Amino acid sequence: MVDRSNIYTVVVAGGKGERFWPQSRQNCPKQLLRLIGNLTLIEQSTARMLSIASPENCLVITNIDYVESMRSLLPMLPPENIIGEPVGRDTGSCLALASGILESRGVKDDAVIVATPADHSIGSVPAFCRTILQSVETASKCDAPVLIGVKPEYSSTGYGYIRCGTVLDYGDETVKFYSADGFREKPPADEVEEMLKEDIWRWNSGIFIWSLGVFKRLLAEHAPELSNIAKAVGRISDPGRLMNYLRDEFANAPNISIDYALLEKLDYLVVAECGFEWEDIGSWTALRSQIRADKNNNVVRGLFSGLDVENCIVVNDAQHLVAAIDVKDLIIVNQDDVTLICSEKSAQRVKELVHSLDQDQDLRKFL
């Protein structure tokens, strides 16, 4: 039986969501948008975490500019549980910071941490809870991180891949656990094609479950710079001193994902087969799984009219008409001050465009 009072959750919500520009802006990032459903992504992800742990045990790590907005959206969390980084340093430093904060609050090494990004769509919350709670129980026994592995639906270079090995004697008939024979973070396309010829690879969902003690030990062994962050923060009990540390020291933290910093280096991982519908809301193409397409396979939100328009994604409001003729395979996103038009196959390049705009003094105001 899982002791839920010993479960702690971390929602990683510091990114800018640049691939969702022009809706996602510097003052209103992806996690504060209502991209799917009536709630923002941060509200949805936090609600899922609160289905397995108490509000007092839930941390949200975000950018310092978004703290007040998130405290307004998440009044059920203690304000001090929404922590702002002064500069983004990817998931490695973020999770090291979170583990240090928990240790500074007296959390013991046998506590189990569930860490998740803020940009997932989950089909069934009960199925999600079942998988996570069994993974928590497994993490408390196996002395290793537990990852949630999603069966690949297509060849993608945007995910980490976990190679599943032996079936392990954890969980029940509803959740299957494997040992991991390998972990590859974002392999090149030709390698992915070869990998997927075997039905043993799983996408890394980005949801991690581990005991605090195991995580601290693995950081010390494989990622000493991240371990130093966790140790330093773990010695800080005063909120004011923590703010000073973040302001004065965190900019020097490694800008690296936990996948590269730690997971690729480990000899032993455990994989839980994903038992729920999962979607990474990573770019505009993700709307295809969230909004029913019309007879011409167009996914439309807002006011739109077209003649011979096929396979397009259109995002608009209810006041301004977007009209198109004889086009296909486009993404069209209209905002008051910006209209984005790009090929659907180039959805990932929106982030590249944002960085280009940032280099132009006259265009930076549109970010």
DRENDRENKE-657157 format. One record per residue (C-alpha): residue in three letters; x, y, z. Coordinates in steps of 0.1 Angstrom, whole numbers, plus 2048, in hexadecimal, padded with zeros to 3 digits. Each point is the difference from the previous one (the first is absolute). Layout:
N
ALAXYZ;...
END
This chain:
367
MET800800800;VAL80E8227F5;ASP80381A81C;ARG7F481F7EE;SER80D81781B;ASN8237F67F5;ILE7FA8097DC;TYR80D8217F3;THR7FA80E7DE;VAL8138197EB;VAL7F08117E2;VAL81B80E7E8;ALA7F181F7F1;GLY81C8197F8;GLY8027FD7DA;LYS7F481C7E9;GLY7EE7E97E7;GLU8108127E3;ARG7F17E77E6;PHE7DE80D809;TRP8088247F6;PRO7EF8177F9;GLN7E77F581A;SER81C7F8819;ARG812820809;GLN81B80A819;ASN7E680D818;CYS7E77E37F9;PRO8127DF7F9;LYS7F17DF7F4;GLN7F77F3823;LEU7EA81F806;LEU7EC7FA7E0;ARG7DF7EE7FC;LEU80D7EB7E2;ILE7EB7E2808;GLY7DF802814;ASN7F481C816;LEU81E7FF819;THR82480B7FA;LEU81A7E57FD;ILE80E808822;GLU7DE7FD810;GLN7FB7DE7EF;SER8227F2809;THR7FD80C824;ALA7DE7F1804;ARG80E7DE7F5;MET81B80281A;LEU7E780981B;SER7EE7E07F8;ILE81D7ED80F;ALA80F81781A;SER7F581C817;PRO8048257F7;GLU81A80481B;ASN8157E67EE;CYS7FD80F7DD;LEU81C8177F3;VAL7FE8147E0;ILE82180C7F2;THR7FC81C7E7;ASN8108217F4;ILE80081C819;ASP7EC8157E7;TYR7E37E7802;VAL7FE7FA825;GLU7E4819808;SER7EB7F47E2;MET8037DC80C;ARG7F9808824;SER7E08117F3;LEU7F77E17EB;LEU8097E781C;PRO7F280E821;MET7FE7DD80E;LEU8267FE802;PRO81481181C;PRO80F81F7F0;GLU8237F680A;ASN7FC7E07EC;ILE8008137DF;ILE8258087FC;GLY80E8177E5;GLU8227FB7EF;PRO8108217F6;VAL80C7F07E0;GLY7F77DF7EF;ARG8197E4804;ASP7EE7E27F2;THR7F37E2813;GLY8217F580F;SER80581E815;CYS7DB804806;LEU7FC7DD80F;ALA820804814;LEU7F182180E;ALA7E07EE809;SER8117E4812;GLY814819814;ILE7E181380A;LEU7EF7E080C;GLU81F7F7814;SER801822810;ARG7DC7FB80C;GLY80A7E0812;VAL7F37E77E6;LYS8117DE805;ASP8137EB7E7;ASP7E57E67FE;ALA7E78197F2;VAL7F67FA7DC;ILE80081D7E7;VAL7EA8017E1;ALA80D81A7E7;THR7ED80A7E1;PRO80081B7E5;ALA7E38187FF;ASP7F87FA7DB;HIS7F07DD7FE;SER7DE7F67F6;ILE7F47E2814;GLY7E17ED7F4;SER7F57EF820;VAL80980E822;PRO7F67DF812;ALA8177EC7E9;PHE81B81A805;CYS7FD7FD826;ARG8017DA7FE;THR8208007EC;ILE81181B815;LEU7F67F0822;GLN80E7DE7F6;SER81F8117F3;VAL804812822;GLU7FE7DF812;THR8197F17E7;ALA81881D805;SER7FF7FC825;LYS80C7DC7FC;CYS8177FE7E1;ASP81C819809;ALA7FE8107DD;PRO7ED81B7EE;VAL7DF7F57F0;LEU7F780F7DE;ILE7DE7FF7EE;GLY8067F17DE;VAL7E78077E3;LYS7FE7E97E2;PRO80B8157E2;GLU7E58097E7;TYR81880D7E6;SER8258067FA;SER80A81F814;THR822810808;GLY7F181681A;TYR7FD7E681C;GLY8177EB815;TYR7FE7DB7F9;ILE8017E481B;ARG8097DD7F6;CYS7EA7E7814;GLY8107E080C;THR7F57E781A;VAL7DD80180E;LEU802807825;ASP7EB7F381D;TYR7F182280A;GLY7DD80D7FD;ASP7E17EC7F7;GLU7F07F47E0;THR7F68247F8;VAL82380F7FE;LYS81F7EE7F2;PHE82380880B;TYR8217F97ED;SER824805806;ALA8108187E8;ASP81B7F37EA;GLY8098227F3;PHE7F68257FD;ARG8068167E2;GLU7F7825802;LYS7F380E7DF;PRO8137E97E8;PRO80380A7DB;ALA7E67F67E7;ASP8137E37F0;GLU8067F1822;VAL7DC80380A;GLU7F57EE7E1;GLU8167E2809;MET7F6801824;LEU7DB7FE7F8;LYS8047E07ED;GLU8007F0822;ASP7E1803816;ILE81580581F;TRP8058267FF;ARG7EA819812;TRP7FF826800;ASN80B810820;SER7E181280B;GLY814818816;ILE7EE7F4820;PHE81A7F4819;ILE7FA7EE821;TRP81C7FB819;SER807801825;LEU81281F80D;GLY81D7EB80D;VAL8057EE7DF;PHE7FF8207EC;LYS819811817;ARG8187E27FE;LEU7FE7FE7DA;LEU8068257FC;ALA81F7FD817;GLU80D7E37EB;HIS7F880D7DD;ALA7F8825800;PRO81581181B;GLU7F78247F5;LEU7DB7F8805;SER8087EE820;ASN81182080D;ILE7E08137F9;ALA7EA7E7813;LYS81980181E;ALA802825801;VAL7DB8067FF;GLY7FB7E3819;ARG81281481A;ILE7EA81F7FB;SER7E2801817;ASP7F78257FE;PRO7EB80B7E1;GLY8138217FE;ARG8217EE7FE;LEU7F27E97E5;MET7F781F7EC;ASN82380E804;TYR80F7DF7F5;LEU7EA7FF7E1;ARG8088247F8;ASP8267FE806;GLU8097DC7F7;PHE7E67EF7EA;ALA80B8117DF;ASN8207EC804;ALA7ED7DF801;PRO8057E87E2;ASN7E78057E4;ILE7FA7DB7F9;SER7E27E8800;ILE7FE7E481A;ASP8007E87E2;TYR82380A7F5;ALA80D808823;LEU7F67E0810;LEU7E97E77EF;GLU8177F87E3;LYS81C7F8818;LEU7ED7E6815;ASP8047DB7FE;TYR7DF7F8810;LEU7DE80F7FB;VAL7DC7F3804;VAL7E58077E6;ALA7DB800806;GLU7EB7F97E2;CYS7EA81F7FA;GLY7DC7F6809;PHE7EF8207F6;GLU7FB8167E1;TRP81E8177FF;GLU80881D7E9;ASP81D819802;ILE7F28227F8;GLY82180B7F0;SER7F68137E1;TRP7E180B7EC;THR7FE7DE7F0;ALA7F57F2822;LEU7DE8107FA;ARG7F87E47E7;SER7FB7E881D;GLN7EB819814;ILE7E880F7E7;ARG7EA7EC7E8;ALA80A8077DB;ASP7E680A7E6;LYS7F97EC7E1;ASN81F80F7EF;ASN8167F781E;ASN80282480B;VAL803806826;VAL7F0822807;ARG7FC815820;GLY7F08217FA;LEU7F18127E2;PHE80A7F17DF;SER7F37FB7DC;GLY8127EF7E3;LEU7FC7F37DD;ASP8147E17F7;VAL814801820;GLU80E7DF80D;ASN8157F381D;CYS803822811;ILE80280A824;VAL7EF822806;VAL800812821;ASN7ED821803;ASP7E7813815;ALA7DB8067FB;GLN8028247F3;HIS8197FF7E4;LEU7FA7EA7E1;VAL81C7EB7F2;ALA7F87F67DC;ALA8157EB7E8;ILE7FD7F17DD;ASP8127E37F0;VAL8197F981C;LYS80A7E1813;ASP8177F381B;LEU803822811;ILE7FF80D824;ILE7EF822802;VAL7FF811822;ASN7F1823803;GLN80481881D;ASP7F9825803;ASP82380B7F7;VAL80F7E17EE;THR7F57E67E7;LEU8157E07FD;ILE7FF7EC7DF;CYS8167E27FC;SER8017DD7F2;GLU7F37E6818;LYS81F7EC7FB;SER81481E80D;ALA7ED804821;GLN8207F9814;ARG81181E7EE;VAL7E9819811;LYS81980081D;GLU81C8087E7;LEU7EB81D7F3;VAL7FB80E823;HIS825800806;SER8058127DF;LEU7E781B80A;ASP812804821;GLN81F80B7ED;ASP7ED81C7EF;GLN7FB81F815;ASP7E280B7ED;LEU7EE7DE801;ARG8097F6823;LYS7E081280D;PHE7EB7E47F0;LEU80E7E6817;
END
